[in-house]
Amino acid sequence: RREAQPIEHGRISMYGSRFAGRTTASGERYDPDALTMAHRTLPFGTLVRVTNVENGRSVEVRVNDRGPFVAGRIADVSPAAARALGMIADGVVNGTVEVIRLVGSEL
């Protein structure tokens, strides 16, 4: 297994359960219990390791939506991913986003 390559450092936020069932930019339904995230540019289906640098916890998620649309933020993660990252109470943390596997890539 190759090591993931760091691609971004910045603020990561959790997007709310109120969007449950709505269609994401990829066309699938938003499931707050799935390990997914929104990113502005990564292809849908890309596997990403998100790390909360404030506590060192990481989780692997799949890109299935676009966003965040707040300046200074690099990703929005589902509540399930936020729980794994230990960021439910904070809502927004400093983190990293590392590509594990791009869609159609052997990375």
Secondary structure, 3 states (H helix, E strand, C coil): CCCCEEEEEEEEEECCHHHCCCECCCCCECCCCCCEEECCCCCCCCEEEEEECCCCCEEEEEEEECCCCCCCEEEEECHHHHHHHCCCCCCEEEEEEEEEECCCCCC
